[in-house]
Amino acid sequence: MGGGAGACKTSQLAFSTSGGMAEGELIVNLKNTGSITCTLKGFPGADLKGKDGTVSARRSTLAPVPVSVKPGDAVGIDVPVTDGGGRTVTVDPVGTGK
């Protein structure tokens, strides 16, 4: 997976969202828009903001595994959209400004 590729930089990633497989889940997609393969490693922080407030995703305690992302390919981060108390929170899709 790591393959010696350099770390992905924000400037070579496009971000979007899509619905998760279960109700109350959101997938944050990271697409490599650069011209070379890059590597993601670790668990990014994510704050989901919307009319109901802000929810900060909890980071995993698992050991991170490097993931190589080829130009044009994307990876997704599955984020449950709850406030930790089981209440679903409405969030704004990336880039809509709603």
Secondary structure as the mmCIF struct_conf table of DSSP 4:
data_model
#
loop_
_struct_conf.conf_type_id
_struct_conf.id
_struct_conf.beg_label_comp_id
_struct_conf.beg_label_asym_id
_struct_conf.beg_label_seq_id
_struct_conf.end_label_comp_id
_struct_conf.end_label_asym_id
_struct_conf.end_label_seq_id
TURN_TY1_P TURN_TY1_P1 GLY A 3 GLY A 4
HELX_LH_PP_P HELX_LH_PP_P1 ALA A 5 ALA A 5
STRN STRN1 GLY A 6 ALA A 7
HELX_LH_PP_P HELX_LH_PP_P2 CYS A 8 CYS A 8
HELX_RH_3T_P HELX_RH_3T_P1 THR A 10 GLN A 12
STRN STRN2 LEU A 13 GLY A 19
BEND BEND1 MET A 21 ALA A 22
TURN_TY1_P TURN_TY1_P2 GLU A 23 GLY A 24
STRN STRN3 GLU A 25 ASN A 32
BEND BEND2 GLY A 34 ILE A 36
STRN STRN4 CYS A 38 LEU A 40
BEND BEND3 GLY A 42 GLY A 42
STRN STRN5 ASP A 47 GLY A 50
TURN_TY1_P TURN_TY1_P3 LYS A 51 ASP A 52
STRN STRN6 GLY A 53 SER A 56
HELX_LH_PP_P HELX_LH_PP_P3 ALA A 57 SER A 60
BEND BEND4 LEU A 62 LEU A 62
HELX_LH_PP_P HELX_LH_PP_P4 ALA A 63 PRO A 64
STRN STRN7 VAL A 67 VAL A 69
TURN_TY1_P TURN_TY1_P4 PRO A 71 GLY A 72
STRN STRN8 ALA A 74 PRO A 80
STRN STRN9 THR A 82 THR A 82
BEND BEND5 GLY A 84 GLY A 86
STRN STRN10 THR A 88 THR A 88
HELX_LH_PP_P HELX_LH_PP_P5 ASP A 92 PRO A 93
TURN_TY1_P TURN_TY1_P5 VAL A 94 THR A 96
#
